[in-house]
Amino acid sequence: MNVGFIGLGIMGRPMAGHLADAGHTLFVYDINPAPEDLLAKGVTACGSSREVAQKADIVFTMVPDTPHVQAALFGPNGVAEGLSAGKIVVDMSSISPIETKAFAQRINELGCDYLDAPVSGGEVGAKAASLTIMVGGPDKAFETVKPLFETMGKNITLVGGNGDGQTTKVANQIVVALTIEAVGEALLFASKAGADPAKVRQALMGGFASSRILEVHGERMVKRTFDPGFRIELHQKDLNLALSGARALGVSLPNTATCQELFNACAAQGGKAWDHSGMVRALELLANHEIGQNHRVTEPAE
């Protein structure tokens, strides 16, 4: 297929590379020069999003946030200016479900289909082509694009119509944030009580509390390795989508709000670029105790 890819950052670069490796003719654009490793695969660098859309039948976008998608699609020299009827636009960014529906309508008015297809799995999943891809949009367009999704991910689900993919991603980020918070509280409690948090984590991994977050982020908390990973500032963006969406829907998400406040506390301590497992540092500040620090259990004062 003739495929376009806009956004060659931490996630987009390996994702585009997998498409090229699969033998597709690839046209790319980024605000920065195209990486040499992609050009070495025979990828064609374009001068604008418009040029990508003119040359490709299916155009992917993978950029940081809602305003960036809007600019890539509808700004000067954007994708919309280069589309012709019958093409497909696929946004794999994590953005507002509400704005996604509006973007889809504008693309549909040009005679083209639109899929929202955010991903979970981070940089590791992007490099390993093991991303979870949550898709919203029409069945026919999904079936056309599915072979391309399969070069980038493994768990690929058509959830529903436009916006439903983004809604699923927001739900994913709620679960992840609350689970990080739960793991942080549990290990902090264990450490303060005098238990070895590494061994507590090991024991919990064999029980009903086991989770991927306990496995990966619990280890980060114990070993104090908070290099991203997935940055706190990006998870803040996702929880902003959850909380603003909840207000619009009249839904209360009290624990999501608590997690956002803990992320805000980390950011205030200079931690926007910490891995999101670093949320535990805000809990440690409240407890005046760091997981794993040397201490002895003391009896409460009478």
VOPAGU-2260 file (C-alpha; in pm, 1 decimal, decimal comma):
REM VOPAGU-2260
SITE   aa  ch    i         X         Y         Z
SITE  MET   A    0       0,0       0,0       0,0
SITE  ASN   A    1      94,7     365,8     -35,4
SITE  VAL   A    2     101,3     473,2     328,4
SITE  GLY   A    3     161,5     809,5     492,4
SITE  PHE   A    4     289,8     863,7     845,9
SITE  ILE   A    5     293,1    1200,5    1022,9
SITE  GLY   A    6     476,4    1228,0    1355,0
SITE  LEU   A    7     810,8    1049,7    1395,7
SITE  GLY   A    8     872,3    1085,1    1766,6
SITE  ILE   A    9     940,5     821,9    2031,9
SITE  MET   A   10     636,9     619,2    1925,0
SITE  GLY   A   11     591,7     713,7    1560,7
SITE  ARG   A   12     945,3     644,4    1449,5
SITE  PRO   A   13     946,9     268,8    1525,0
SITE  MET   A   14     584,0     232,5    1414,6
SITE  ALA   A   15     665,6     384,3    1076,9
SITE  GLY   A   16     971,9     161,8    1057,4
SITE  HIS   A   17     758,6    -150,4    1093,9
SITE  LEU   A   18     537,0     -35,6     805,7
SITE  ALA   A   19     843,9      15,3     588,0
SITE  ASP   A   20     986,4    -321,3     689,0
SITE  ALA   A   21     658,5    -484,0     581,5
SITE  GLY   A   22     719,5    -360,7     225,7
SITE  HIS   A   23     475,5     -72,2     205,4
SITE  THR   A   24     563,8     243,5      15,3
SITE  LEU   A   25     593,1     499,7     293,5
SITE  PHE   A   26     568,8     879,6     282,0
SITE  VAL   A   27     651,4    1059,0     607,6
SITE  TYR   A   28     648,8    1406,1     758,3
SITE  ASP   A   29     761,3    1551,6    1090,0
SITE  ILE   A   30     847,0    1900,8    1208,2
SITE  ASN   A   31    1201,5    1765,1    1250,4
SITE  PRO   A   32    1409,1    1607,0     970,6
SITE  ALA   A   33    1320,3    1244,8     898,2
SITE  PRO   A   34    1549,8    1003,6    1088,2
SITE  GLU   A   35    1828,2     853,7     881,7
SITE  ASP   A   36    1735,0     498,5     980,8
SITE  LEU   A   37    1392,9     545,2     819,7
SITE  LEU   A   38    1536,3     700,4     505,4
SITE  ALA   A   39    1770,7     402,5     478,1
SITE  LYS   A   40    1463,1     179,8     450,0
SITE  GLY   A   41    1354,3     362,8     135,0
SITE  VAL   A   42    1103,9     592,3     305,5
SITE  THR   A   43    1023,4     919,1     125,1
SITE  ALA   A   44    1039,0    1236,5     336,7
SITE  CYS   A   45     775,1    1494,8     243,2
SITE  GLY   A   46     769,6    1869,0     301,3
SITE  SER   A   47     423,8    1887,9     458,9
SITE  SER   A   48     127,4    1688,7     584,9
SITE  ARG   A   49     -54,8    1797,3     269,1
SITE  GLU   A   50     208,3    1632,1      50,0
SITE  VAL   A   51     183,2    1309,4     251,7
SITE  ALA   A   52    -195,0    1303,4     201,2
SITE  GLN   A   53    -158,8    1366,8    -170,7
SITE  LYS   A   54      76,9    1071,2    -218,3
SITE  ALA   A   55     -69,0     815,1      25,8
SITE  ASP   A   56    -395,9     622,1      25,9
SITE  ILE   A   57    -392,4     573,6     403,7
SITE  VAL   A   58    -253,5     848,9     628,4
SITE  PHE   A   59    -150,3     787,3     989,1
SITE  THR   A   60     -95,5    1059,8    1248,4
SITE  MET   A   61      93,0    1002,1    1573,7
SITE  VAL   A   62     142,2    1331,8    1757,4
SITE  PRO   A   63     127,0    1440,7    2124,7
SITE  ASP   A   64    -213,8    1599,6    2187,0
SITE  THR   A   65    -545,7    1723,2    2047,9
SITE  PRO   A   66    -417,2    2060,5    1917,8
SITE  HIS   A   67    -134,8    1885,9    1733,2
SITE  VAL   A   68    -378,7    1651,2    1558,8
SITE  GLN   A   69    -598,5    1945,9    1463,8
SITE  ALA   A   70    -298,2    2129,0    1318,6
SITE  ALA   A   71    -175,6    1823,3    1128,6
SITE  LEU   A   72    -518,6    1759,5     978,4
SITE  PHE   A   73    -668,0    2103,6     925,8
SITE  GLY   A   74    -388,5    2358,4     957,5
SITE  PRO   A   75    -212,3    2525,8     663,3
SITE  ASN   A   76     -66,2    2256,3     436,6
SITE  GLY   A   77    -248,2    1999,6     649,1
SITE  VAL   A   78    -378,3    1656,4     559,4
SITE  ALA   A   79    -724,5    1782,9     463,8
SITE  GLU   A   80    -578,5    1997,2     185,1
SITE  GLY   A   81    -417,5    1693,3      24,0
SITE  LEU   A   82    -699,8    1440,3      49,8
SITE  SER   A   83    -911,7    1309,0    -233,1
SITE  ALA   A   84   -1223,3    1096,6    -201,3
SITE  GLY   A   85   -1178,4     736,5     -90,3
SITE  LYS   A   86    -869,0     780,9     124,5
SITE  ILE   A   87    -850,1     686,1     492,8
SITE  VAL   A   88    -714,6     896,4     781,1
SITE  VAL   A   89    -601,9     707,9    1093,0
SITE  ASP   A   90    -514,8     901,0    1407,9
SITE  MET   A   91    -311,8     691,8    1652,5
SITE  SER   A   92    -251,3     975,9    1899,1
SITE  SER   A   93    -419,9     983,1    2241,1
SITE  ILE   A   94    -657,8    1280,0    2229,4
SITE  SER   A   95   -1005,7    1403,3    2319,0
SITE  PRO   A   96   -1288,5    1165,2    2223,5
SITE  ILE   A   97   -1520,4    1462,9    2175,0
SITE  GLU   A   98   -1282,9    1642,5    1938,6
SITE  THR   A   99   -1216,7    1314,1    1759,9
SITE  LYS   A  100   -1581,9    1289,6    1659,5
SITE  ALA   A  101   -1565,3    1642,6    1517,7
SITE  PHE   A  102   -1244,1    1564,6    1328,2
SITE  ALA   A  103   -1402,6    1250,4    1183,8
SITE  GLN   A  104   -1703,8    1442,7    1059,9
SITE  ARG   A  105   -1483,0    1696,7     881,4
SITE  ILE   A  106   -1281,8    1420,5     714,2
SITE  ASN   A  107   -1601,9    1236,1     617,7
SITE  GLU   A  108   -1729,4    1553,5     448,7
SITE  LEU   A  109   -1425,7    1528,3     217,3
SITE  GLY   A  110   -1536,2    1180,5     108,1
SITE  CYS   A  111   -1283,0     997,3     323,2
SITE  ASP   A  112   -1304,9     756,8     617,2
SITE  TYR   A  113   -1158,9     824,6     960,3
SITE  LEU   A  114   -1035,3     583,9    1227,3
SITE  ASP   A  115    -925,7     680,0    1576,1
SITE  ALA   A  116    -676,2     416,4    1687,9
SITE  PRO   A  117    -485,3     510,6    2004,5
SITE  VAL   A  118    -235,6     262,7    2143,4
SITE  SER   A  119    -112,6     122,8    2472,3
SITE  GLY   A  120     227,1     -32,1    2528,7
SITE  GLY   A  121     461,6     264,8    2522,7
SITE  GLU   A  122     799,5     289,3    2355,3
SITE  VAL   A  123     877,6     -74,8    2432,2
SITE  GLY   A  124     558,2    -189,5    2260,2
SITE  ALA   A  125     618,8      39,0    1963,5
SITE  LYS   A  126     967,7    -102,6    1910,0
SITE  ALA   A  127     853,4    -461,1    1958,2
SITE  ALA   A  128     543,9    -421,0    1736,3
SITE  SER   A  129     335,9    -546,4    2030,2
SITE  LEU   A  130     109,2    -245,8    2084,9
SITE  THR   A  131    -252,3    -278,3    2192,7
SITE  ILE   A  132    -458,3     -80,2    1939,4
SITE  MET   A  133    -811,0      39,9    2025,7
SITE  VAL   A  134   -1005,0     144,4    1717,3
SITE  GLY   A  135   -1314,9     351,1    1654,6
SITE  GLY   A  136   -1468,5     391,0    1308,9
SITE  PRO   A  137   -1648,2     211,0    1025,2
SITE  ASP   A  138   -1603,2    -163,8     976,6
SITE  LYS   A  139   -1495,7    -141,8     612,0
SITE  ALA   A  140   -1217,8     107,0     680,5
SITE  PHE   A  141   -1102,0    -100,4     976,5
SITE  GLU   A  142   -1074,2    -414,5     764,5
SITE  THR   A  143    -874,0    -222,4     503,8
SITE  VAL   A  144    -629,2     -86,8     760,1
SITE  LYS   A  145    -610,9    -396,3     983,2
SITE  PRO   A  146    -312,4    -552,0     797,1
SITE  LEU   A  147    -121,1    -231,1     866,6
SITE  PHE   A  148    -221,9    -236,3    1233,3
SITE  GLU   A  149     -91,3    -592,8    1248,9
SITE  THR   A  150     257,7    -472,7    1156,9
SITE  MET   A  151     255,2    -243,9    1462,6
SITE  GLY   A  152      58,1    -431,0    1728,3
SITE  LYS   A  153     -87,9    -759,6    1848,2
SITE  ASN   A  154    -409,3    -688,7    2039,3
SITE  ILE   A  155    -622,8    -500,1    1785,7
SITE  THR   A  156    -988,8    -435,4    1864,4
SITE  LEU   A  157   -1258,8    -244,3    1676,1
SITE  VAL   A  158   -1448,4    -105,4    1974,9
SITE  GLY   A  159   -1720,8      88,2    1794,1
SITE  GLY   A  160   -1774,1     411,6    1604,8
SITE  ASN   A  161   -1555,2     718,9    1583,1
SITE  GLY   A  162   -1451,2     839,5    1927,3
SITE  ASP   A  163   -1488,0     497,6    2089,0
SITE  GLY   A  164   -1120,4     416,1    2037,5
SITE  GLN   A  165   -1019,0     733,3    2220,5
SITE  THR   A  166   -1276,8     666,0    2492,6
SITE  THR   A  167   -1121,8     322,1    2543,3
SITE  LYS   A  168    -773,7     475,7    2573,5
SITE  VAL   A  169    -896,7     720,1    2837,5
SITE  ALA   A  170   -1050,0     428,5    3027,1
SITE  ASN   A  171    -717,5     245,1    3000,4
SITE  GLN   A  172    -534,4     540,9    3150,6
SITE  ILE   A  173    -780,3     561,3    3439,7
SITE  VAL   A  174    -712,9     195,5    3523,7
SITE  VAL   A  175    -336,7     242,0    3493,1
SITE  ALA   A  176    -326,3     554,1    3714,0
SITE  LEU   A  177    -541,8     405,0    3988,0
SITE  THR   A  178    -341,7      82,7    3985,7
SITE  ILE   A  179     -12,3     271,0    4013,3
SITE  GLU   A  180    -158,6     454,9    4311,0
SITE  ALA   A  181    -275,0     128,9    4472,1
SITE  VAL   A  182      62,9     -38,2    4424,0
SITE  GLY   A  183     236,3     267,9    4564,6
SITE  GLU   A  184      16,6     273,1    4875,3
SITE  ALA   A  185      60,3    -100,4    4932,4
SITE  LEU   A  186     440,3     -99,4    4905,9
SITE  LEU   A  187     467,3     220,3    5111,2
SITE  PHE   A  188     251,7      66,7    5385,9
SITE  ALA   A  189     459,2    -251,1    5384,2
SITE  SER   A  190     788,4     -63,5    5394,3
SITE  LYS   A  191     678,6     167,8    5676,2
SITE  ALA   A  192     561,1    -135,6    5876,1
SITE  GLY   A  193     909,6    -281,6    5854,4
SITE  ALA   A  194     865,9    -543,8    5581,3
SITE  ASP   A  195    1100,6    -576,0    5285,0
SITE  PRO   A  196     902,3    -416,0    4997,9
SITE  ALA   A  197    1083,8    -623,2    4734,5
SITE  LYS   A  198     978,0    -945,4    4903,9
SITE  VAL   A  199     626,1    -813,1    4962,4
SITE  ARG   A  200     599,4    -740,2    4591,6
SITE  GLN   A  201     729,8   -1088,2    4510,7
SITE  ALA   A  202     467,8   -1245,8    4736,3
SITE  LEU   A  203     183,9   -1035,7    4592,5
SITE  MET   A  204     280,7   -1136,3    4239,4
SITE  GLY   A  205     160,7   -1487,5    4319,3
SITE  GLY   A  206    -182,9   -1382,3    4440,6
SITE  PHE   A  207    -500,9   -1207,9    4332,5
SITE  ALA   A  208    -333,3    -867,1    4355,7
SITE  SER   A  209     -92,5    -959,5    4076,7
SITE  SER   A  210     -85,7    -720,7    3781,9
SITE  ARG   A  211     144,2    -597,4    3509,4
SITE  ILE   A  212     177,9    -269,6    3699,3
SITE  LEU   A  213     275,5    -445,8    4022,6
SITE  GLU   A  214     531,0    -639,7    3819,2
SITE  VAL   A  215     688,0    -351,9    3624,9
SITE  HIS   A  216     611,8     -35,5    3819,4
SITE  GLY   A  217     631,6    -202,8    4157,9
SITE  GLU   A  218     987,6    -295,7    4069,3
SITE  ARG   A  219    1055,7      64,1    3963,7
SITE  MET   A  220     930,5     186,2    4301,9
SITE  VAL   A  221    1150,0     -57,5    4492,9
SITE  LYS   A  222    1459,8       5,2    4280,2
SITE  ARG   A  223    1399,6     383,4    4251,5
SITE  THR   A  224    1423,3     382,9    3871,0
SITE  PHE   A  225    1195,6     662,3    3754,5
SITE  ASP   A  226    1339,4     738,3    3411,6
SITE  PRO   A  227    1055,0     719,5    3156,3
SITE  GLY   A  228     895,1     506,3    3036,1
SITE  PHE   A  229     579,7     706,2    3013,1
SITE  ARG   A  230     617,2    1060,2    3143,3
SITE  ILE   A  231     396,2    1195,7    3419,5
SITE  GLU   A  232     308,7    1500,0    3205,9
SITE  LEU   A  233     160,2    1271,6    2939,8
SITE  HIS   A  234     -47,7    1084,5    3195,1
SITE  GLN   A  235    -163,7    1421,3    3330,5
SITE  LYS   A  236    -288,5    1501,8    2980,4
SITE  ASP   A  237    -480,3    1174,0    2963,0
SITE  LEU   A  238    -640,9    1223,5    3304,4
SITE  ASN   A  239    -737,7    1576,3    3202,7
SITE  LEU   A  240    -929,5    1414,6    2916,1
SITE  ALA   A  241   -1095,5    1177,4    3162,9
SITE  LEU   A  242   -1194,3    1449,0    3408,6
SITE  SER   A  243   -1314,9    1698,9    3147,6
SITE  GLY   A  244   -1511,5    1421,5    2979,2
SITE  ALA   A  245   -1659,0    1319,2    3313,2
SITE  ARG   A  246   -1777,7    1675,1    3376,6
SITE  ALA   A  247   -1943,6    1685,3    3036,1
SITE  LEU   A  248   -2111,7    1348,9    3100,9
SITE  GLY   A  249   -2214,0    1428,5    3459,0
SITE  VAL   A  250   -2002,4    1143,7    3596,3
SITE  SER   A  251   -1798,6    1153,6    3917,0
SITE  LEU   A  252   -1446,3    1005,0    3899,9
SITE  PRO   A  253   -1320,5    1075,3    4252,6
SITE  ASN   A  254   -1019,2     846,0    4252,5
SITE  THR   A  255    -911,9     960,1    3906,4
SITE  ALA   A  256    -913,1    1313,5    4046,1
SITE  THR   A  257    -700,0    1201,4    4341,2
SITE  CYS   A  258    -445,3    1043,9    4108,0
SITE  GLN   A  259    -430,2    1362,3    3904,6
SITE  GLU   A  260    -359,9    1561,7    4220,7
SITE  LEU   A  261     -78,4    1322,0    4309,0
SITE  PHE   A  262      66,6    1369,8    3959,7
SITE  ASN   A  263      30,0    1746,0    4011,0
SITE  ALA   A  264     227,1    1715,7    4335,6
SITE  CYS   A  265     503,6    1530,5    4151,4
SITE  ALA   A  266     510,0    1797,3    3881,8
SITE  ALA   A  267     542,4    2064,8    4151,2
SITE  GLN   A  268     853,1    1880,1    4273,2
SITE  GLY   A  269    1005,0    1896,9    3924,0
SITE  GLY   A  270     878,1    1555,1    3821,1
SITE  LYS   A  271     687,1    1614,5    3497,0
SITE  ALA   A  272     941,9    1404,7    3312,0
SITE  TRP   A  273     952,1    1122,5    3568,9
SITE  ASP   A  274     804,0     789,8    3471,5
SITE  HIS   A  275     441,4     775,4    3588,7
SITE  SER   A  276     537,8     513,9    3848,1
SITE  GLY   A  277     699,4     814,3    4017,6
SITE  MET   A  278     352,6     900,8    4149,4
SITE  VAL   A  279     466,6     705,6    4455,6
SITE  ARG   A  280     700,6     992,6    4541,8
SITE  ALA   A  281     400,8    1210,4    4623,7
SITE  LEU   A  282     270,4     938,5    4856,7
SITE  GLU   A  283     613,6     907,5    5014,9
SITE  LEU   A  284     621,3    1281,2    5076,7
SITE  LEU   A  285     288,8    1258,5    5260,5
SITE  ALA   A  286     421,0     968,4    5469,9
SITE  ASN   A  287     768,2    1115,2    5524,0
SITE  HIS   A  288     901,8     776,3    5426,5
SITE  GLU   A  289    1067,9     637,7    5116,6
SITE  ILE   A  290    1000,5     280,4    5008,9
SITE  GLY   A  291    1299,4      63,8    5093,8
SITE  GLN   A  292    1480,2     313,1    5313,7
SITE  ASN   A  293    1660,1     169,8    5616,8
SITE  HIS   A  294    1449,4     192,1    5930,0
SITE  ARG   A  295    1324,5       4,9    6230,7
SITE  VAL   A  296     968,0     -44,0    6338,4
SITE  THR   A  297     897,4     174,0    6639,7
SITE  GLU   A  298     618,4     140,4    6886,7
SITE  PRO   A  299     370,2     428,2    6889,5
SITE  ALA   A  300     424,2     673,9    7170,5
SITE  GLU   A  301     199,4     631,8    7470,1
